[in-house]
Amino acid sequence: MPMFHPNRTTRPNRTRQLAVGLSLAAVLTAACGGGDKKETAKPKLDPTTTSTTAAPAPTGTGAPLTGLAADPAKLARPALIVKLDNAPKGRPQAGINQADVVVEEGVEGGITRFATIFHSQDAEEVGPVRSARSTDIAIASELGRPLFAYSGANATFQGLVDKAPLVNVGQGAKAGAYFRKSGRPATYNLWARMADLFAGAPADLSPPKPLFEYRAEAEPSVGDPAGGVRLEWRDKVLTEVQWSWDAGAGVFRRKQNGTDHVDATGAPVGAKNVVVQFVPYKDTGQRDRSNTIVPEAELVGTGELWVFSDGKIVKGMWAKTDVAAPTTYTDSAGKPVKLTPGQTWLELPKPGDGKVN
């Protein structure tokens, strides 16, 4: 199916990337994790670059990752990232509707995987938990020192995790938090208890800074009317995602490959905001068991941005100066794009792989 090519997509600034080469060299080389991928490169692992760039200022006094009122006890804790599978055998996922932010990233062969970020809400169980990718390092770096839950790693990726600004609560570090879910096929049956993932977190961890800005309750939304967006990740297989505006519920509803997306309880997946950040992907030098390229989303640089909120679209640009810096999201006039308070899905397709409905 032909896809719409954005009018203005800018590849990441290579000069800016070279300026932080030591940090990015580490991120380039992550392995697939879980001990199920063949390692083809063992590069030197260097410290992650730090940044003094200010994060977006929150609007009001709500939760930093949703802009909504929440339990103060939850707001005082760190963020938790859980890697969830999105292959056909991995759906439906548990806990996905309770995440503050869900990041959808392309992995090998046209499949996508979710970095689900929890902070202001809890889910009793989350799953299926799967291995991490090098893209996750840049995602985690914007959240301070989040807890990071995943199913395992080979030696190369474990080295990256050990040096990254996060706290490892993966299966290898906290085995008691994980269990095998009956009725699910292996290797799509690894679940985790969220309370156990948070238990015993270091006392010096801080809450995350906002990833986005939110409009106040009385502030009107802006943008052009939009019924939704269609995105795709295409390789050996096709992952086609359709977001459609549900005016009655005030959310965008998600379909995948033509099927309504629901969570493990049967509840439909919906989001107040869908942020589409067009990014190129590069070859990490890693290969999976079928010798398929393991890609990495290039999250440092600039590129085309579509923000869907309140049944409208705002087009603009995203920018990230280095791996530890916050990403900024601005409209065509260079002003910050403000979202509707609530859950946000951050989509990371390649340039050209989207079409506005």
C-alpha positions as CSV (number, residue, x, y, z in Angstrom):
1,M,0.0,0.0,0.0
2,P,1.6,3.4,-1.0
3,M,2.1,5.7,2.0
4,F,2.1,9.5,2.1
5,H,5.5,11.1,2.3
6,P,5.7,14.0,4.8
7,N,6.2,17.4,3.1
8,R,9.2,18.2,5.2
9,T,11.4,15.6,6.7
10,T,14.9,16.4,7.9
11,R,17.4,13.7,8.5
12,P,19.3,14.0,11.8
13,N,22.1,16.6,12.0
14,R,25.2,14.6,11.4
15,T,27.5,17.3,12.7
16,R,25.6,17.4,15.9
17,Q,25.8,13.6,16.1
18,L,29.6,13.7,15.6
19,A,29.9,16.1,18.5
20,V,28.6,13.4,20.8
21,G,30.3,10.5,19.2
22,L,31.4,8.8,22.3
23,S,27.9,8.6,23.7
24,L,26.4,7.5,20.4
25,A,29.1,4.9,19.7
26,A,27.7,3.0,22.7
27,V,24.2,3.3,21.6
28,L,25.0,2.1,18.1
29,T,26.0,-1.3,19.1
30,A,23.3,-2.7,21.4
31,A,22.4,-6.4,21.0
32,C,19.0,-7.9,20.9
33,G,19.0,-9.3,24.5
34,G,17.4,-12.3,26.0
35,G,20.4,-14.5,25.0
36,D,18.6,-15.4,21.8
37,K,20.5,-13.3,19.3
38,K,23.8,-13.8,17.6
39,E,26.4,-11.2,18.5
40,T,28.4,-9.9,15.5
41,A,30.2,-7.0,17.0
42,K,31.8,-6.1,20.3
43,P,32.6,-2.4,20.3
44,K,34.1,-0.4,23.1
45,L,31.5,0.9,25.5
46,D,31.9,4.5,26.4
47,P,30.2,6.7,29.1
48,T,26.9,8.4,28.2
49,T,27.2,12.1,27.5
50,T,25.4,14.3,30.0
51,S,23.4,17.4,29.0
52,T,22.4,20.7,30.6
53,T,19.5,21.3,28.2
54,A,16.4,22.1,30.1
55,A,13.4,19.8,29.9
56,P,10.0,21.1,29.0
57,A,8.2,22.9,31.8
58,P,5.1,21.2,33.1
59,T,1.7,22.9,32.8
60,G,-0.1,23.1,36.1
61,T,0.6,20.7,38.9
62,G,-0.3,17.4,37.3
63,A,1.7,14.3,36.8
64,P,4.8,15.1,34.7
65,L,4.1,12.4,32.0
66,T,0.3,13.0,31.7
67,G,-0.5,16.4,33.0
68,L,-3.3,14.9,35.1
69,A,-3.9,14.9,38.9
70,A,-2.5,11.8,40.6
71,D,-1.7,10.2,43.9
72,P,1.2,12.2,45.4
73,A,2.9,9.0,46.6
74,K,3.1,7.8,43.0
75,L,4.3,11.2,41.8
76,A,7.3,10.9,44.2
77,R,8.6,7.7,42.7
78,P,10.8,7.2,39.6
79,A,9.4,6.2,36.2
80,L,9.4,2.5,35.2
81,I,10.0,1.4,31.6
82,V,8.8,-2.1,30.7
83,K,9.6,-3.5,27.3
84,L,6.5,-5.3,25.9
85,D,6.2,-7.5,22.9
86,N,4.0,-6.5,19.9
87,A,4.4,-9.5,17.7
88,P,1.2,-11.3,16.8
89,K,1.8,-14.0,19.5
90,G,2.5,-11.3,22.0
91,R,-0.9,-9.7,21.8
92,P,-2.9,-8.7,23.8
93,Q,-0.6,-7.1,26.2
94,A,-1.3,-6.6,30.0
95,G,-1.0,-3.2,31.5
96,I,-0.7,-1.2,28.3
97,N,-3.7,1.0,29.1
98,Q,-2.2,2.0,32.5
99,A,1.0,3.4,31.1
100,D,1.5,7.1,31.1
101,V,3.4,7.0,27.8
102,V,3.9,4.2,25.2
103,V,6.7,4.4,22.7
104,E,6.4,2.2,19.6
105,E,9.7,1.5,18.0
106,G,10.6,-0.6,15.0
107,V,12.6,-3.8,15.6
108,E,13.8,-6.4,13.2
109,G,11.8,-7.7,10.2
110,G,9.0,-5.1,10.3
111,I,7.8,-6.0,13.8
112,T,7.4,-3.2,16.5
113,R,7.9,-3.3,20.2
114,F,6.7,-1.1,23.0
115,A,8.7,0.8,25.7
116,T,5.8,1.3,28.1
117,I,6.5,4.1,30.7
118,F,4.7,3.9,34.0
119,H,4.6,6.5,36.7
120,S,1.3,8.0,37.8
121,Q,-0.7,4.7,37.5
122,D,-0.2,1.1,38.4
123,A,-1.0,-2.2,36.6
124,E,-1.0,-5.3,38.7
125,E,0.7,-7.3,36.0
126,V,2.5,-6.4,32.8
127,G,3.5,-8.6,29.9
128,P,4.7,-10.1,27.7
129,V,8.0,-8.7,28.7
130,R,10.7,-9.0,26.1
131,S,14.3,-8.1,25.4
132,A,15.5,-4.5,25.0
133,R,17.0,-2.6,22.0
134,S,19.6,0.1,21.7
135,T,16.9,2.6,21.0
136,D,15.8,2.2,24.6
137,I,18.9,3.9,25.9
138,A,18.0,7.3,24.4
139,I,14.4,6.9,25.6
140,A,15.5,6.1,29.2
141,S,18.0,9.0,29.3
142,E,15.1,11.5,29.2
143,L,13.5,10.1,32.4
144,G,16.4,10.7,34.8
145,R,17.2,7.3,36.2
146,P,14.1,5.2,35.5
147,L,13.7,1.5,36.5
148,F,14.1,-0.6,33.4
149,A,12.4,-4.0,33.1
150,Y,13.2,-6.4,30.2
151,S,13.7,-10.1,29.6
152,G,17.5,-10.3,29.3
153,A,20.5,-9.3,27.3
154,N,23.7,-10.8,25.8
155,A,27.1,-9.5,26.9
156,T,27.2,-6.5,24.5
157,F,23.8,-5.1,25.5
158,Q,24.3,-5.8,29.1
159,G,27.3,-3.6,29.0
160,L,25.2,-0.8,27.6
161,V,22.5,-1.3,30.3
162,D,25.2,-1.2,33.0
163,K,26.5,2.1,31.8
164,A,23.2,3.7,31.0
165,P,21.4,6.2,33.3
166,L,18.8,3.6,34.5
167,V,18.3,1.1,37.3
168,N,18.2,-2.5,36.0
169,V,15.1,-4.4,37.2
170,G,15.2,-6.9,34.4
171,Q,14.6,-10.6,34.7
172,G,18.3,-11.2,35.3
173,A,18.5,-8.7,38.1
174,K,15.2,-9.2,39.8
175,A,14.0,-12.7,38.9
176,G,11.5,-12.9,41.7
177,A,9.3,-10.1,40.0
178,Y,8.8,-12.3,37.0
179,F,6.7,-15.4,36.2
180,R,5.4,-17.5,33.3
181,K,1.8,-16.8,32.3
182,S,-0.3,-19.9,31.7
183,G,-2.1,-20.0,28.4
184,R,0.5,-18.0,26.6
185,P,3.1,-19.6,24.2
186,A,6.8,-19.4,24.9
187,T,8.6,-17.0,24.5
188,Y,5.6,-14.7,24.8
189,N,4.6,-15.7,28.3
190,L,7.0,-13.8,30.6
191,W,5.0,-11.5,32.9
192,A,6.1,-9.2,35.8
193,R,4.3,-8.0,38.9
194,M,4.6,-4.2,38.9
195,A,4.7,-3.8,42.7
196,D,7.7,-6.1,42.8
197,L,9.4,-4.1,40.1
198,F,9.1,-0.9,42.2
199,A,9.9,-2.6,45.5
200,G,13.3,-1.8,46.9
201,A,14.0,1.0,44.4
202,P,17.0,3.1,45.4
203,A,16.0,5.9,47.7
204,D,17.9,8.6,45.8
205,L,15.8,8.2,42.6
206,S,13.8,11.2,41.5
207,P,10.5,11.5,39.6
208,P,10.8,12.0,35.8
209,K,10.8,15.4,34.2
210,P,8.0,16.1,31.6
211,L,8.5,14.7,28.1
212,F,5.8,17.0,26.7
213,E,3.9,20.2,27.5
214,Y,0.2,20.1,28.2
215,R,-2.5,22.7,27.7
216,A,-4.5,24.0,30.7
217,E,-8.1,22.8,31.0
218,A,-9.5,26.2,29.9
219,E,-6.9,26.5,27.0
220,P,-8.4,25.6,23.6
221,S,-6.7,23.0,21.4
222,V,-5.2,24.1,18.2
223,G,-4.6,22.5,14.8
224,D,-6.4,21.4,11.7
225,P,-9.2,18.8,11.9
226,A,-7.8,15.2,11.4
227,G,-9.6,11.9,11.6
228,G,-6.4,10.1,12.5
229,V,-3.3,8.6,11.0
230,R,-2.0,5.4,9.3
231,L,1.5,4.3,9.9
232,E,3.6,1.3,8.8
233,W,6.7,-0.6,9.6
234,R,7.5,-2.8,6.5
235,D,10.2,-5.4,6.0
236,K,9.8,-9.2,5.9
237,V,6.4,-8.5,7.4
238,L,4.1,-5.5,7.6
239,T,3.0,-3.8,10.8
240,E,0.2,-1.4,9.9
241,V,-1.1,0.9,12.6
242,Q,-4.3,2.9,12.3
243,W,-5.3,5.6,14.8
244,S,-8.9,7.0,14.4
245,W,-10.5,9.8,16.4
246,D,-13.4,8.7,18.6
247,A,-15.1,12.1,19.3
248,G,-17.6,10.5,21.8
249,A,-14.8,9.1,24.0
250,G,-12.4,12.0,23.3
251,V,-9.5,9.6,22.4
252,F,-7.8,8.1,19.4
253,R,-8.5,4.4,19.0
254,R,-5.9,2.0,17.7
255,K,-6.0,-0.8,15.1
256,Q,-3.2,-3.0,14.0
257,N,-3.3,-4.8,10.7
258,G,-7.0,-4.1,10.5
259,T,-7.9,-5.5,13.9
260,D,-9.0,-3.4,16.9
261,H,-6.2,-3.3,19.5
262,V,-7.4,-4.4,23.0
263,D,-5.5,-5.1,26.2
264,A,-5.4,-8.4,28.0
265,T,-8.7,-7.6,29.8
266,G,-10.5,-6.9,26.4
267,A,-10.5,-3.1,26.9
268,P,-9.8,-1.1,23.8
269,V,-6.6,0.8,23.5
270,G,-7.0,4.5,23.2
271,A,-4.8,7.6,23.7
272,K,-5.5,11.3,24.2
273,N,-2.4,12.1,22.1
274,V,-0.6,10.4,19.3
275,V,2.8,12.0,18.6
276,V,4.4,10.8,15.4
277,Q,8.1,11.4,15.3
278,F,9.6,10.4,11.9
279,V,13.0,9.0,12.4
280,P,15.5,7.1,10.2
281,Y,16.7,3.7,11.4
282,K,20.3,2.5,11.1
283,D,21.9,-1.0,11.1
284,T,23.4,-1.7,14.5
285,G,25.7,-4.4,13.1
286,Q,23.7,-7.0,15.0
287,R,21.7,-9.8,13.5
288,D,18.9,-12.0,14.9
289,R,18.7,-15.8,14.5
290,S,17.4,-15.5,11.0
291,N,20.2,-13.1,10.0
292,T,17.9,-10.1,9.9
293,I,19.3,-6.7,10.6
294,V,18.6,-5.4,14.1
295,P,17.8,-1.7,13.6
296,E,18.1,1.4,15.8
297,A,15.9,4.5,15.7
298,E,18.1,7.6,15.4
299,L,16.6,9.8,18.1
300,V,19.4,12.4,18.0
301,G,18.9,15.1,15.4
302,T,15.8,16.8,13.9
303,G,12.9,15.6,11.8
304,E,9.3,15.9,10.8
305,L,6.6,15.9,13.6
306,W,2.9,15.2,13.5
307,V,0.9,15.7,16.8
308,F,-2.6,14.4,17.0
309,S,-4.7,15.7,19.9
310,D,-8.4,16.5,20.4
311,G,-9.3,15.4,16.9
312,K,-6.7,17.8,15.3
313,I,-3.2,17.7,13.9
314,V,-0.3,20.1,14.4
315,K,2.7,19.6,12.1
316,G,6.1,20.8,13.1
317,M,9.6,19.5,14.0
318,W,11.2,17.5,16.7
319,A,14.8,18.1,17.9
320,K,17.2,16.3,20.3
321,T,20.8,17.7,20.6
322,D,22.4,14.6,22.2
323,V,21.5,11.3,23.7
324,A,21.0,12.7,27.2
325,A,19.1,15.8,26.1
326,P,15.3,16.1,26.2
327,T,13.4,16.1,22.9
328,T,11.6,19.3,21.9
329,Y,8.4,19.3,19.9
330,T,7.6,22.5,18.1
331,D,5.1,23.7,15.6
332,S,5.8,25.4,12.2
333,A,6.3,28.7,14.1
334,G,8.8,27.2,16.5
335,K,6.5,27.3,19.5
336,P,6.1,24.2,21.8
337,V,3.2,22.0,20.8
338,K,0.9,21.5,23.8
339,L,-0.9,18.2,24.3
340,T,-4.2,17.3,25.9
341,P,-3.6,16.0,29.5
342,G,-3.8,12.1,29.4
343,Q,-2.0,9.1,28.0
344,T,0.3,9.7,25.0
345,W,1.6,7.3,22.4
346,L,4.9,8.2,20.8
347,E,5.2,6.6,17.4
348,L,8.6,6.2,15.7
349,P,8.1,5.3,12.0
350,K,10.6,6.0,9.2
351,P,10.2,9.2,7.2
352,G,7.5,8.7,4.6
353,D,5.7,5.9,6.4
354,G,2.6,7.8,7.5
355,K,-0.6,9.1,6.0
356,V,-3.1,11.6,7.7
357,N,-6.7,10.5,7.5
